[in-house]
Amino acid sequence: MMETIYGEAEELGNLAQYQKGVVVSREIIQKKTGTLTLFAFDKDQGLSEHTAPFDAFVYILDGKAEITLSGKPQIVKGGEAIIMPANEPHALKAIEAFKMLLVMIRE
């Protein structure tokens, strides 16, 4: 996928499209030092609580999500970003369809 945008501008939201009843993910960059992944969540879809060994930066492109960090839910909407700390339990749920860019940098 990443080869299609190397040296060519592309609207980020166009790289993953909404699909009814599912979560779509599109890996943009995968290196041993980190990843860039775009997600498109249909309404009421989500990711169950889990942890990751690295900080995760999330930027919401559009829509609205409930992101729960260590049991504390908060609403994050298009144009907003949040960092989910390493080894802290977190979960995501689409309040409305939303797209997000996930950036994970490994140490």
Residue, then its C-alpha position, 0 to 999 in steps of 0.5 A: m500500500m505505501e508504494t502507492i503514496y510514495g512521492e504522491a500526495e493523497e488525502l489520508g481518509n481515502l486510503a481506507q473506506y467505511q464498510k457496514g458492520v466492520v472495522v477496516s484497517r490499512e497499513i501505510i508503513q510497517k517497519k521494525t521501528g514502528t507502524l502507521t495504520l489507518f482505520a475506518f470503524d463503522k458505527d458501534q464497531g470497536l476494539s475490545e480492551h487490550t494493552a500494547p507495549f508501546d505508546a500509541f498516538v491516535y489522530i481522529l480524521d472524522g467522526k466520533a469515538e469513545i476511547t477508554l483508557s484505564g477504565k476512564p472513557q472519553i469522547v474524541k472527535g475529528g481533528e483531535a488526537i490522544i496518546m494511549p500510554a504503553n501497557e495501559p488498558h485501552a478500548l475504542k468504540a465508534i459512537e458514529a462512524f470514524k476514521m483514525l490514524l494510529v502511529m506506533i513507534r517502538e523503542 
